[in-house]
Amino acid sequence: TSDHVLPGLGDAGAHVGQVMDAGWTTFTLRYWARERKAMSMAEAVRRMTSAPARVVGLDDRGVIAPGQRADVNVIDMDNLAESLPSYVHDFPNGGGRLVQTATGYAATICNGEVILENDRHTGARPGSVLRSSH
């Protein structure tokens, strides 16, 4: 709960066949905010959106306000949960990787397009790689 700590875990996909850390965001919302009440839901969202955006120099992201860019998750808190990781072979030449899904995401809107609806990807891919302004 320190102001100097942000939740997060990831290796940028370097070990997709060995480690699964994609569920940390859902786990933070479900476990730390909803179940343990270690922080409010609003604070958990802030620590995963605007706070890290500022740290990496993305000053136009992380809040919903005029002139700002914002992707939006509509969350069904009663059904929010992460699944156990599973192993799939969907890389070229049959290469495998761990994947982890979640439930409770009614919709995700990215760049004005719905990319996830009722926990299923719509096929839309309007996002882009972000670069720090520093």
N, CA, C and O atoms as CSV, one atom per row, in Angstrom:
chain,resi,resn,atom,element,x,y,z
A,1,THR,N,N,0.809,-1.217,0.000
A,1,THR,CA,C,0.000,0.000,0.000
A,1,THR,C,C,0.843,1.269,0.000
A,1,THR,O,O,0.297,2.371,0.037
A,2,SER,N,N,2.140,1.133,-0.040
A,2,SER,CA,C,3.020,2.299,-0.079
A,2,SER,C,C,2.797,3.105,-1.358
A,2,SER,O,O,2.543,2.537,-2.420
A,3,ASP,N,N,2.892,4.404,-1.252
A,3,ASP,CA,C,2.790,5.263,-2.434
A,3,ASP,C,C,3.950,5.050,-3.394
A,3,ASP,O,O,3.887,5.487,-4.543
A,4,HIS,N,N,4.993,4.395,-2.947
A,4,HIS,CA,C,6.186,4.169,-3.764
A,4,HIS,C,C,6.180,2.811,-4.455
A,4,HIS,O,O,7.180,2.419,-5.056
A,5,VAL,N,N,5.051,2.083,-4.375
A,5,VAL,CA,C,4.977,0.743,-4.956
A,5,VAL,C,C,3.787,0.666,-5.904
A,5,VAL,O,O,2.684,1.096,-5.567
A,6,LEU,N,N,4.020,0.114,-7.096
A,6,LEU,CA,C,2.955,-0.137,-8.053
A,6,LEU,C,C,2.894,-1.640,-8.313
A,6,LEU,O,O,3.932,-2.298,-8.370
A,7,PRO,N,N,1.686,-2.191,-8.472
A,7,PRO,CA,C,1.609,-3.624,-8.775
A,7,PRO,C,C,2.095,-3.876,-10.191
A,7,PRO,O,O,1.966,-3.018,-11.064
A,8,GLY,N,N,2.642,-5.035,-10.409
A,8,GLY,CA,C,3.061,-5.377,-11.756
A,8,GLY,C,C,3.950,-6.586,-11.758
A,8,GLY,O,O,4.642,-6.872,-10.781
A,9,LEU,N,N,3.928,-7.285,-12.850
A,9,LEU,CA,C,4.761,-8.457,-13.018
A,9,LEU,C,C,4.816,-8.731,-14.504
A,9,LEU,O,O,3.783,-8.720,-15.173
A,10,GLY,N,N,5.980,-8.971,-15.024
A,10,GLY,CA,C,6.055,-9.290,-16.427
A,10,GLY,C,C,7.473,-9.370,-16.920
A,10,GLY,O,O,8.368,-8.705,-16.398
A,11,ASP,N,N,7.672,-10.183,-17.924
A,11,ASP,CA,C,8.988,-10.309,-18.541
A,11,ASP,C,C,8.898,-9.992,-20.031
A,11,ASP,O,O,9.754,-10.399,-20.816
A,12,ALA,N,N,7.847,-9.257,-20.411
A,12,ALA,CA,C,7.617,-8.840,-21.795
A,12,ALA,C,C,7.495,-10.022,-22.747
A,12,ALA,O,O,7.737,-9.886,-23.947
A,13,GLY,N,N,7.124,-11.169,-22.220
A,13,GLY,CA,C,6.929,-12.342,-23.060
A,13,GLY,C,C,8.180,-13.141,-23.330
A,13,GLY,O,O,8.164,-14.047,-24.164
A,14,ALA,N,N,9.268,-12.826,-22.644
A,14,ALA,CA,C,10.540,-13.511,-22.908
A,14,ALA,C,C,10.503,-14.995,-22.559
A,14,ALA,O,O,11.284,-15.776,-23.103
A,15,HIS,N,N,9.612,-15.389,-21.664
A,15,HIS,CA,C,9.573,-16.785,-21.211
A,15,HIS,C,C,8.171,-17.373,-21.360
A,15,HIS,O,O,7.695,-18.066,-20.461
A,16,VAL,N,N,7.514,-17.108,-22.470
A,16,VAL,CA,C,6.112,-17.513,-22.639
A,16,VAL,C,C,5.892,-19.011,-22.538
A,16,VAL,O,O,4.773,-19.450,-22.276
A,17,GLY,N,N,6.924,-19.796,-22.738
A,17,GLY,CA,C,6.783,-21.245,-22.614
A,17,GLY,C,C,7.084,-21.759,-21.224
A,17,GLY,O,O,6.967,-22.957,-20.968
A,18,GLN,N,N,7.476,-20.859,-20.307
A,18,GLN,CA,C,7.889,-21.295,-18.972
A,18,GLN,C,C,7.156,-20.603,-17.829
A,18,GLN,O,O,6.954,-21.206,-16.775
A,19,VAL,N,N,6.757,-19.358,-18.016
A,19,VAL,CA,C,6.170,-18.572,-16.935
A,19,VAL,C,C,4.884,-17.917,-17.437
A,19,VAL,O,O,4.823,-17.446,-18.573
A,20,MET,N,N,3.857,-17.889,-16.584
A,20,MET,CA,C,2.621,-17.203,-16.952
A,20,MET,C,C,2.346,-16.136,-15.907
A,20,MET,O,O,2.029,-16.449,-14.759
A,21,ASP,N,N,2.467,-14.876,-16.306
A,21,ASP,CA,C,2.232,-13.770,-15.381
A,21,ASP,C,C,1.163,-12.802,-15.877
A,21,ASP,O,O,1.036,-11.698,-15.346
A,22,ALA,N,N,0.395,-13.201,-16.885
A,22,ALA,CA,C,-0.589,-12.295,-17.473
A,22,ALA,C,C,-1.791,-12.041,-16.574
A,22,ALA,O,O,-2.521,-11.075,-16.800
A,23,GLY,N,N,-2.020,-12.861,-15.578
A,23,GLY,CA,C,-3.195,-12.705,-14.736
A,23,GLY,C,C,-3.040,-11.734,-13.583
A,23,GLY,O,O,-3.962,-11.585,-12.781
A,24,TRP,N,N,-1.895,-11.066,-13.478
A,24,TRP,CA,C,-1.657,-10.217,-12.304
A,24,TRP,C,C,-2.641,-9.065,-12.189
A,24,TRP,O,O,-2.988,-8.669,-11.076
A,25,THR,N,N,-3.101,-8.515,-13.312
A,25,THR,CA,C,-4.025,-7.383,-13.231
A,25,THR,C,C,-5.377,-7.822,-12.667
A,25,THR,O,O,-5.929,-7.170,-11.781
A,26,THR,N,N,-5.899,-8.920,-13.181
A,26,THR,CA,C,-7.167,-9.447,-12.671
A,26,THR,C,C,-7.010,-9.860,-11.212
A,26,THR,O,O,-7.900,-9.615,-10.398
A,27,PHE,N,N,-5.885,-10.485,-10.879
A,27,PHE,CA,C,-5.618,-10.890,-9.498
A,27,PHE,C,C,-5.576,-9.669,-8.579
A,27,PHE,O,O,-6.115,-9.717,-7.473
A,28,THR,N,N,-4.953,-8.590,-9.010
A,28,THR,CA,C,-4.882,-7.378,-8.189
A,28,THR,C,C,-6.279,-6.839,-7.906
A,28,THR,O,O,-6.594,-6.496,-6.767
A,29,LEU,N,N,-7.109,-6.762,-8.929
A,29,LEU,CA,C,-8.467,-6.256,-8.739
A,29,LEU,C,C,-9.297,-7.199,-7.871
A,29,LEU,O,O,-9.969,-6.761,-6.937
A,30,ARG,N,N,-9.248,-8.489,-8.181
A,30,ARG,CA,C,-10.076,-9.464,-7.469
A,30,ARG,C,C,-9.613,-9.673,-6.037
A,30,ARG,O,O,-10.401,-9.554,-5.099
A,31,TYR,N,N,-8.340,-9.985,-5.873
A,31,TYR,CA,C,-7.841,-10.377,-4.557
A,31,TYR,C,C,-7.515,-9.173,-3.667
A,31,TYR,O,O,-8.060,-9.053,-2.570
A,32,TRP,N,N,-6.632,-8.284,-4.131
A,32,TRP,CA,C,-6.168,-7.201,-3.265
A,32,TRP,C,C,-7.217,-6.134,-3.038
A,32,TRP,O,O,-7.318,-5.598,-1.934
A,33,ALA,N,N,-8.011,-5.809,-4.067
A,33,ALA,CA,C,-9.027,-4.759,-3.901
A,33,ALA,C,C,-10.361,-5.329,-3.423
A,33,ALA,O,O,-10.897,-4.876,-2.412
A,34,ARG,N,N,-10.898,-6.307,-4.132
A,34,ARG,CA,C,-12.234,-6.802,-3.793
A,34,ARG,C,C,-12.246,-7.669,-2.536
A,34,ARG,O,O,-13.054,-7.432,-1.638
A,35,GLU,N,N,-11.364,-8.671,-2.453
A,35,GLU,CA,C,-11.423,-9.621,-1.346
A,35,GLU,C,C,-10.696,-9.132,-0.093
A,35,GLU,O,O,-11.276,-9.122,0.993
A,36,ARG,N,N,-9.455,-8.735,-0.232
A,36,ARG,CA,C,-8.664,-8.328,0.933
A,36,ARG,C,C,-8.909,-6.885,1.360
A,36,ARG,O,O,-8.621,-6.503,2.494
A,37,LYS,N,N,-9.452,-6.081,0.427
A,37,LYS,CA,C,-9.697,-4.661,0.686
A,37,LYS,C,C,-8.424,-3.944,1.159
A,37,LYS,O,O,-8.481,-3.048,2.000
A,38,ALA,N,N,-7.288,-4.352,0.608
A,38,ALA,CA,C,-6.016,-3.692,0.919
A,38,ALA,C,C,-5.971,-2.297,0.319
A,38,ALA,O,O,-5.193,-1.451,0.761
A,39,MET,N,N,-6.799,-2.054,-0.685
A,39,MET,CA,C,-6.935,-0.744,-1.316
A,39,MET,C,C,-8.306,-0.702,-1.967
A,39,MET,O,O,-8.914,-1.743,-2.214
A,40,SER,N,N,-8.789,0.494,-2.242
A,40,SER,CA,C,-10.079,0.609,-2.923
A,40,SER,C,C,-9.920,0.154,-4.375
A,40,SER,O,O,-8.806,0.074,-4.893
A,41,MET,N,N,-11.026,-0.137,-5.009
A,41,MET,CA,C,-10.987,-0.505,-6.426
A,41,MET,C,C,-10.438,0.661,-7.241
A,41,MET,O,O,-9.655,0.454,-8.169
A,42,ALA,N,N,-10.838,1.872,-6.906
A,42,ALA,CA,C,-10.341,3.049,-7.622
A,42,ALA,C,C,-8.827,3.171,-7.479
A,42,ALA,O,O,-8.141,3.495,-8.448
A,43,GLU,N,N,-8.302,2.918,-6.293
A,43,GLU,CA,C,-6.859,3.001,-6.085
A,43,GLU,C,C,-6.137,1.886,-6.844
A,43,GLU,O,O,-5.067,2.116,-7.405
A,44,ALA,N,N,-6.705,0.694,-6.866
A,44,ALA,CA,C,-6.090,-0.397,-7.631
A,44,ALA,C,C,-6.026,-0.033,-9.110
A,44,ALA,O,O,-5.005,-0.259,-9.759
A,45,VAL,N,N,-7.095,0.522,-9.639
A,45,VAL,CA,C,-7.118,0.934,-11.047
A,45,VAL,C,C,-6.098,2.048,-11.287
A,45,VAL,O,O,-5.390,2.019,-12.293
A,46,ARG,N,N,-6.009,3.024,-10.388
A,46,ARG,CA,C,-5.037,4.105,-10.537
A,46,ARG,C,C,-3.615,3.565,-10.556
A,46,ARG,O,O,-2.780,4.026,-11.334
A,47,ARG,N,N,-3.344,2.595,-9.703
A,47,ARG,CA,C,-1.995,2.016,-9.634
A,47,ARG,C,C,-1.650,1.194,-10.868
A,47,ARG,O,O,-0.478,0.913,-11.114
A,48,MET,N,N,-2.656,0.806,-11.644
A,48,MET,CA,C,-2.393,0.045,-12.869
A,48,MET,C,C,-2.548,0.878,-14.129
A,48,MET,O,O,-2.291,0.382,-15.226
A,49,THR,N,N,-2.966,2.140,-13.997
A,49,THR,CA,C,-3.221,2.965,-15.185
A,49,THR,C,C,-2.418,4.260,-15.142
A,49,THR,O,O,-1.325,4.336,-15.705
A,50,SER,N,N,-2.956,5.271,-14.480
A,50,SER,CA,C,-2.311,6.588,-14.525
A,50,SER,C,C,-0.964,6.619,-13.814
A,50,SER,O,O,-0.057,7.314,-14.272
A,51,ALA,N,N,-0.803,5.898,-12.719
A,51,ALA,CA,C,0.478,5.934,-11.995
A,51,ALA,C,C,1.622,5.378,-12.852
A,51,ALA,O,O,2.630,6.068,-13.003
A,52,PRO,N,N,1.523,4.175,-13.417
A,52,PRO,CA,C,2.630,3.705,-14.255
A,52,PRO,C,C,2.774,4.504,-15.549
A,52,PRO,O,O,3.883,4.631,-16.070
A,53,ALA,N,N,1.668,5.049,-16.079
A,53,ALA,CA,C,1.774,5.884,-17.277
A,53,ALA,C,C,2.683,7.073,-17.008
A,53,ALA,O,O,3.503,7.431,-17.853
A,54,ARG,N,N,2.543,7.689,-15.836
A,54,ARG,CA,C,3.401,8.820,-15.481
A,54,ARG,C,C,4.855,8.389,-15.321
A,54,ARG,O,O,5.768,9.103,-15.735
A,55,VAL,N,N,5.067,7.223,-14.721
A,55,VAL,CA,C,6.432,6.734,-14.497
A,55,VAL,C,C,7.176,6.553,-15.818
A,55,VAL,O,O,8.363,6.865,-15.905
A,56,VAL,N,N,6.491,6.055,-16.844
A,56,VAL,CA,C,7.154,5.803,-18.127
A,56,VAL,C,C,6.997,6.951,-19.118
A,56,VAL,O,O,7.382,6.820,-20.280
A,57,GLY,N,N,6.441,8.067,-18.676
A,57,GLY,CA,C,6.385,9.253,-19.518
A,57,GLY,C,C,5.237,9.304,-20.505
A,57,GLY,O,O,5.313,10.032,-21.494
A,58,LEU,N,N,4.175,8.552,-20.264
A,58,LEU,CA,C,2.995,8.609,-21.132
A,58,LEU,C,C,1.976,9.534,-20.471
A,58,LEU,O,O,0.997,9.082,-19.877
A,59,ASP,N,N,2.221,10.823,-20.586
A,59,ASP,CA,C,1.442,11.811,-19.851
A,59,ASP,C,C,0.033,12.034,-20.393
A,59,ASP,O,O,-0.762,12.725,-19.755
A,60,ASP,N,N,-0.294,11.470,-21.545
A,60,ASP,CA,C,-1.629,11.652,-22.107
A,60,ASP,C,C,-2.505,10.422,-21.889
A,60,ASP,O,O,-3.542,10.280,-22.537
A,61,ARG,N,N,-2.102,9.541,-20.993
A,61,ARG,CA,C,-2.829,8.288,-20.780
A,61,ARG,C,C,-3.081,8.023,-19.311
A,61,ARG,O,O,-2.451,8.610,-18.430
A,62,GLY,N,N,-4.024,7.120,-19.072
A,62,GLY,CA,C,-4.250,6.649,-17.713
A,62,GLY,C,C,-5.409,7.296,-16.982
A,62,GLY,O,O,-5.743,6.868,-15.878
A,63,VAL,N,N,-6.028,8.302,-17.554
A,63,VAL,CA,C,-7.209,8.930,-16.952
A,63,VAL,C,C,-8.251,9.164,-18.044
A,63,VAL,O,O,-7.925,9.296,-19.224
A,64,ILE,N,N,-9.492,9.209,-17.624
A,64,ILE,CA,C,-10.572,9.532,-18.562
A,64,ILE,C,C,-10.876,11.011,-18.384
A,64,ILE,O,O,-11.496,11.419,-17.402
A,65,ALA,N,N,-10.430,11.809,-19.350
A,65,ALA,CA,C,-10.609,13.261,-19.281
A,65,ALA,C,C,-10.459,13.832,-20.688
A,65,ALA,O,O,-9.821,13.213,-21.539
A,66,PRO,N,N,-11.042,15.009,-20.943
A,66,PRO,CA,C,-10.897,15.636,-22.261
A,66,PRO,C,C,-9.423,15.809,-22.629
A,66,PRO,O,O,-8.609,16.236,-21.811
A,67,GLY,N,N,-9.102,15.470,-23.867
A,67,GLY,CA,C,-7.746,15.615,-24.368
A,67,GLY,C,C,-6.812,14.467,-24.019
A,67,GLY,O,O,-5.656,14.457,-24.442
A,68,GLN,N,N,-7.298,13.509,-23.261
A,68,GLN,CA,C,-6.482,12.360,-22.861
A,68,GLN,C,C,-6.885,11.126,-23.674
A,68,GLN,O,O,-8.021,11.008,-24.134
A,69,ARG,N,N,-5.937,10.223,-23.834
A,69,ARG,CA,C,-6.234,8.941,-24.463
A,69,ARG,C,C,-6.559,7.967,-23.346
A,69,ARG,O,O,-5.876,7.945,-22.322
A,70,ALA,N,N,-7.587,7.168,-23.532
A,70,ALA,CA,C,-7.937,6.207,-22.491
A,70,ALA,C,C,-8.583,4.981,-23.109
A,70,ALA,O,O,-9.532,5.088,-23.887
A,71,ASP,N,N,-8.063,3.824,-22.758
A,71,ASP,CA,C,-8.744,2.578,-23.046
A,71,ASP,C,C,-9.598,2.284,-21.820
A,71,ASP,O,O,-9.225,2.646,-20.704
A,72,VAL,N,N,-10.731,1.638,-22.015
A,72,VAL,CA,C,-11.691,1.456,-20.932
A,72,VAL,C,C,-12.063,-0.010,-20.800
A,72,VAL,O,O,-12.352,-0.680,-21.791
A,73,ASN,N,N,-12.053,-0.504,-19.559
A,73,ASN,CA,C,-12.577,-1.826,-19.239
A,73,ASN,C,C,-13.895,-1.656,-18.504
A,73,ASN,O,O,-13.981,-0.884,-17.549
A,74,VAL,N,N,-14.911,-2.367,-18.939
A,74,VAL,CA,C,-16.178,-2.444,-18.213
A,74,VAL,C,C,-16.143,-3.795,-17.506
A,74,VAL,O,O,-16.154,-4.844,-18.151
A,75,ILE,N,N,-16.101,-3.760,-16.166
A,75,ILE,CA,C,-15.845,-4.968,-15.391
A,75,ILE,C,C,-17.083,-5.407,-14.620
A,75,ILE,O,O,-17.725,-4.601,-13.947
A,76,ASP,N,N,-17.408,-6.679,-14.724
A,76,ASP,CA,C,-18.457,-7.319,-13.939
A,76,ASP,C,C,-17.777,-7.873,-12.690
A,76,ASP,O,O,-17.278,-8.998,-12.699
A,77,MET,N,N,-17.757,-7.084,-11.616
A,77,MET,CA,C,-16.982,-7.443,-10.426
A,77,MET,C,C,-17.424,-8.758,-9.799
A,77,MET,O,O,-16.602,-9.455,-9.203
A,78,ASP,N,N,-18.702,-9.116,-9.917
A,78,ASP,CA,C,-19.171,-10.373,-9.329
A,78,ASP,C,C,-18.588,-11.591,-10.024
A,78,ASP,O,O,-18.499,-12.660,-9.421
A,79,ASN,N,N,-18.192,-11.451,-11.269
A,79,ASN,CA,C,-17.665,-12.590,-12.031
A,79,ASN,C,C,-16.184,-12.456,-12.359
A,79,ASN,O,O,-15.662,-13.226,-13.165
A,80,LEU,N,N,-15.504,-11.501,-11.755
A,80,LEU,CA,C,-14.090,-11.279,-12.041
A,80,LEU,C,C,-13.238,-12.400,-11.455
A,80,LEU,O,O,-13.258,-12.639,-10.248
A,81,ALA,N,N,-12.494,-13.081,-12.314
A,81,ALA,CA,C,-11.619,-14.174,-11.871
A,81,ALA,C,C,-10.627,-14.491,-12.976
A,81,ALA,O,O,-10.913,-14.306,-14.159
A,82,GLU,N,N,-9.462,-14.967,-12.578
A,82,GLU,CA,C,-8.483,-15.418,-13.556
A,82,GLU,C,C,-8.524,-16.946,-13.610
A,82,GLU,O,O,-8.730,-17.606,-12.591
A,83,SER,N,N,-8.326,-17.495,-14.797
A,83,SER,CA,C,-8.305,-18.938,-14.987
A,83,SER,C,C,-6.909,-19.462,-14.719
A,83,SER,O,O,-5.947,-18.695,-14.665
A,84,LEU,N,N,-6.803,-20.765,-14.553
A,84,LEU,CA,C,-5.480,-21.375,-14.457
A,84,LEU,C,C,-4.798,-21.294,-15.816
A,84,LEU,O,O,-5.478,-21.368,-16.839
A,85,PRO,N,N,-3.499,-21.148,-15.860
A,85,PRO,CA,C,-2.793,-21.131,-17.148
A,85,PRO,C,C,-2.961,-22.467,-17.884
A,85,PRO,O,O,-3.112,-23.522,-17.268
A,86,SER,N,N,-2.931,-22.389,-19.192
A,86,SER,CA,C,-2.941,-23.600,-20.023
A,86,SER,C,C,-1.862,-23.444,-21.086
A,86,SER,O,O,-1.396,-22.339,-21.362
A,87,TYR,N,N,-1.477,-24.560,-21.673
A,87,TYR,CA,C,-0.406,-24.547,-22.668
A,87,TYR,C,C,-1.007,-24.764,-24.044
A,87,TYR,O,O,-1.758,-25.716,-24.258
A,88,VAL,N,N,-0.676,-23.879,-24.977
A,88,VAL,CA,C,-1.172,-23.994,-26.348
A,88,VAL,C,C,0.011,-24.016,-27.311
A,88,VAL,O,O,1.093,-23.514,-27.008
A,89,HIS,N,N,-0.222,-24.609,-28.474
A,89,HIS,CA,C,0.810,-24.678,-29.518
A,89,HIS,C,C,0.325,-23.864,-30.711
A,89,HIS,O,O,-0.191,-24.415,-31.683
A,90,ASP,N,N,0.496,-22.548,-30.627
A,90,ASP,CA,C,0.003,-21.685,-31.701
A,90,ASP,C,C,1.090,-20.794,-32.292
A,90,ASP,O,O,0.796,-19.861,-33.040
A,91,PHE,N,N,2.329,-21.078,-31.962
A,91,PHE,CA,C,3.452,-20.372,-32.568
A,91,PHE,C,C,3.858,-21.077,-33.859
A,91,PHE,O,O,3.486,-22.231,-34.074
A,92,PRO,N,N,4.611,-20.405,-34.715
A,92,PRO,CA,C,5.101,-21.060,-35.937
A,92,PRO,C,C,5.858,-22.351,-35.605
A,92,PRO,O,O,6.517,-22.456,-34.571
A,93,ASN,N,N,5.747,-23.310,-36.494
A,93,ASN,CA,C,6.400,-24.617,-36.357
A,93,ASN,C,C,5.959,-25.365,-35.107
A,93,ASN,O,O,6.723,-26.173,-34.580
A,94,GLY,N,N,4.744,-25.116,-34.620
A,94,GLY,CA,C,4.203,-25.842,-33.481
A,94,GLY,C,C,4.738,-25.415,-32.135
A,94,GLY,O,O,4.534,-26.111,-31.140
A,95,GLY,N,N,5.417,-24.287,-32.084
A,95,GLY,CA,C,5.950,-23.793,-30.810
A,95,GLY,C,C,4.843,-23.529,-29.811
A,95,GLY,O,O,3.734,-23.150,-30.187
A,96,GLY,N,N,5.145,-23.729,-28.538
A,96,GLY,CA,C,4.123,-23.595,-27.516
A,96,GLY,C,C,4.352,-22.430,-26.579
A,96,GLY,O,O,5.440,-21.857,-26.508
A,97,ARG,N,N,3.291,-22.099,-25.864
A,97,ARG,CA,C,3.349,-21.022,-24.878
A,97,ARG,C,C,2.224,-21.206,-23.874
A,97,ARG,O,O,1.226,-21.870,-24.152
A,98,LEU,N,N,2.401,-20.612,-22.710
A,98,LEU,CA,C,1.356,-20.581,-21.704
A,98,LEU,C,C,0.427,-19.403,-21.975
A,98,LEU,O,O,0.882,-18.325,-22.359
A,99,VAL,N,N,-0.863,-19.605,-21.776
A,99,VAL,CA,C,-1.851,-18.535,-21.870
A,99,VAL,C,C,-2.716,-18.576,-20.617
A,99,VAL,O,O,-2.846,-19.619,-19.976
A,100,GLN,N,N,-3.299,-17.448,-20.278
A,100,GLN,CA,C,-4.186,-17.378,-19.127
A,100,GLN,C,C,-5.326,-16.436,-19.450
A,100,GLN,O,O,-5.105,-15.281,-19.812
A,101,THR,N,N,-6.530,-16.924,-19.320
A,101,THR,CA,C,-7.708,-16.114,-19.601
A,101,THR,C,C,-8.311,-15.618,-18.284
A,101,THR,O,O,-7.870,-15.992,-17.198
A,102,ALA,N,N,-9.315,-14.778,-18.411
A,102,ALA,CA,C,-10.021,-14.255,-17.245
A,102,ALA,C,C,-11.491,-14.106,-17.591
A,102,ALA,O,O,-11.866,-14.087,-18.763
A,103,THR,N,N,-12.311,-14.003,-16.571
A,103,THR,CA,C,-13.736,-13.743,-16.751
A,103,THR,C,C,-14.087,-12.473,-15.990
A,103,THR,O,O,-13.360,-12.050,-15.091
A,104,GLY,N,N,-15.201,-11.880,-16.360
A,104,GLY,CA,C,-15.669,-10.686,-15.681
A,104,GLY,C,C,-15.422,-9.406,-16.451
A,104,GLY,O,O,-15.682,-8.319,-15.936
A,105,TYR,N,N,-14.929,-9.510,-17.663
A,105,TYR,CA,C,-14.707,-8.323,-18.480
A,105,TYR,C,C,-15.852,-8.215,-19.486
A,105,TYR,O,O,-15.864,-8.898,-20.511
A,106,ALA,N,N,-16.810,-7.345,-19.174
A,106,ALA,CA,C,-17.980,-7.180,-20.040
A,106,ALA,C,C,-17.580,-6.554,-21.366
A,106,ALA,O,O,-18.125,-6.898,-22.414
A,107,ALA,N,N,-16.618,-5.628,-21.314
A,107,ALA,CA,C,-16.153,-4.989,-22.544
A,107,ALA,C,C,-14.812,-4.316,-22.295
A,107,ALA,O,O,-14.529,-3.836,-21.197
A,108,THR,N,N,-13.995,-4.293,-23.342
A,108,THR,CA,C,-12.770,-3.504,-23.348
A,108,THR,C,C,-12.800,-2.671,-24.613
A,108,THR,O,O,-12.998,-3.190,-25.711
A,109,ILE,N,N,-12.602,-1.371,-24.447
A,109,ILE,CA,C,-12.639,-0.439,-25.572
A,109,ILE,C,C,-11.242,0.143,-25.735
A,109,ILE,O,O,-10.684,0.708,-24.795
A,110,CYS,N,N,-10.685,0.003,-26.926
A,110,CYS,CA,C,-9.342,0.488,-27.238
A,110,CYS,C,C,-9.432,1.385,-28.466
A,110,CYS,O,O,-9.936,0.968,-29.509
A,111,ASN,N,N,-8.950,2.602,-28.342
A,111,ASN,CA,C,-9.011,3.566,-29.449
A,111,ASN,C,C,-10.415,3.675,-30.041
A,111,ASN,O,O,-10.581,3.802,-31.254
A,112,GLY,N,N,-11.414,3.622,-29.173
A,112,GLY,CA,C,-12.798,3.786,-29.603
A,112,GLY,C,C,-13.453,2.544,-30.157
A,112,GLY,O,O,-14.627,2.597,-30.526
A,113,GLU,N,N,-12.746,1.420,-30.233
A,113,GLU,CA,C,-13.320,0.176,-30.757
A,113,GLU,C,C,-13.426,-0.861,-29.656
A,113,GLU,O,O,-12.529,-0.983,-28.821
A,114,VAL,N,N,-14.528,-1.613,-29.652
A,114,VAL,CA,C,-14.694,-2.708,-28.700
A,114,VAL,C,C,-13.812,-3.863,-29.162
A,114,VAL,O,O,-14.015,-4.418,-30.243
A,115,ILE,N,N,-12.831,-4.220,-28.334
A,115,ILE,CA,C,-11.929,-5.319,-28.696
A,115,ILE,C,C,-12.228,-6.587,-27.908
A,115,ILE,O,O,-11.798,-7.676,-28.288
A,116,LEU,N,N,-12.972,-6.443,-26.798
A,116,LEU,CA,C,-13.362,-7.591,-25.991
A,116,LEU,C,C,-14.793,-7.383,-25.555
A,116,LEU,O,O,-15.152,-6.315,-25.059
A,117,GLU,N,N,-15.610,-8.404,-25.740
A,117,GLU,CA,C,-17.005,-8.321,-25.319
A,117,GLU,C,C,-17.390,-9.632,-24.663
A,117,GLU,O,O,-17.253,-10.700,-25.259
A,118,ASN,N,N,-17.878,-9.544,-23.419
A,118,ASN,CA,C,-18.240,-10.729,-22.644
A,118,ASN,C,C,-17.123,-11.769,-22.631
A,118,ASN,O,O,-17.341,-12.945,-22.921
A,119,ASP,N,N,-15.938,-11.313,-22.292
A,119,ASP,CA,C,-14.744,-12.158,-22.138
A,119,ASP,C,C,-14.224,-12.760,-23.438
A,119,ASP,O,O,-13.380,-13.655,-23.392
A,120,ARG,N,N,-14.689,-12.309,-24.575
A,120,ARG,CA,C,-14.237,-12.854,-25.862
A,120,ARG,C,C,-13.708,-11.733,-26.745
A,120,ARG,O,O,-14.304,-10.659,-26.835
A,121,HIS,N,N,-12.582,-11.999,-27.394
A,121,HIS,CA,C,-11.984,-11.029,-28.298
A,121,HIS,C,C,-12.859,-10.875,-29.524
A,121,HIS,O,O,-13.351,-11.867,-30.062
A,122,THR,N,N,-13.064,-9.640,-29.979
A,122,THR,CA,C,-13.937,-9.384,-31.128
A,122,THR,C,C,-13.215,-9.517,-32.460
A,122,THR,O,O,-13.851,-9.562,-33.513
A,123,GLY,N,N,-11.890,-9.581,-32.418
A,123,GLY,CA,C,-11.107,-9.607,-33.644
A,123,GLY,C,C,-10.539,-8.248,-34.010
A,123,GLY,O,O,-9.626,-8.158,-34.831
A,124,ALA,N,N,-11.067,-7.193,-33.411
A,124,ALA,CA,C,-10.552,-5.846,-33.681
A,124,ALA,C,C,-9.182,-5.687,-33.026
A,124,ALA,O,O,-8.950,-6.180,-31.922
A,125,ARG,N,N,-8.278,-4.995,-33.718
A,125,ARG,CA,C,-6.927,-4.760,-33.201
A,125,ARG,C,C,-6.499,-3.318,-33.489
A,125,ARG,O,O,-5.579,-3.082,-34.271
A,126,PRO,N,N,-7.177,-2.354,-32.848
A,126,PRO,CA,C,-6.871,-0.944,-33.133
A,126,PRO,C,C,-5.677,-0.379,-32.353
A,126,PRO,O,O,-5.308,0.778,-32.558
A,127,GLY,N,N,-5.079,-1.158,-31.481
A,127,GLY,CA,C,-3.979,-0.664,-30.653
A,127,GLY,C,C,-2.687,-0.522,-31.432
A,127,GLY,O,O,-2.592,-0.908,-32.597
A,128,SER,N,N,-1.693,0.043,-30.759
A,128,SER,CA,C,-0.376,0.186,-31.352
A,128,SER,C,C,0.669,0.120,-30.246
A,128,SER,O,O,0.343,0.254,-29.066
A,129,VAL,N,N,1.912,-0.084,-30.628
A,129,VAL,CA,C,3.005,-0.098,-29.666
A,129,VAL,C,C,3.205,1.316,-29.151
A,129,VAL,O,O,3.233,2.267,-29.932
A,130,LEU,N,N,3.343,1.460,-27.838
A,130,LEU,CA,C,3.547,2.775,-27.240
A,130,LEU,C,C,5.023,2.995,-26.990
A,130,LEU,O,O,5.752,2.070,-26.633
A,131,ARG,N,N,5.449,4.213,-27.179
A,131,ARG,CA,C,6.839,4.600,-26.922
A,131,ARG,C,C,6.827,5.752,-25.930
A,131,ARG,O,O,5.954,6.617,-25.995
A,132,SER,N,N,7.768,5.772,-25.030
A,132,SER,CA,C,7.888,6.845,-24.059
A,132,SER,C,C,8.243,8.145,-24.788
A,132,SER,O,O,8.951,8.140,-25.795
A,133,SER,N,N,7.735,9.245,-24.255
A,133,SER,CA,C,8.044,10.547,-24.848
A,133,SER,C,C,9.398,11.071,-24.358
A,133,SER,O,O,9.857,12.117,-24.817
A,134,HIS,N,N,10.039,10.353,-23.431
A,134,HIS,CA,C,11.340,10.804,-22.889
A,134,HIS,C,C,12.481,10.321,-23.734
A,134,HIS,O,O,13.639,10.606,-23.428
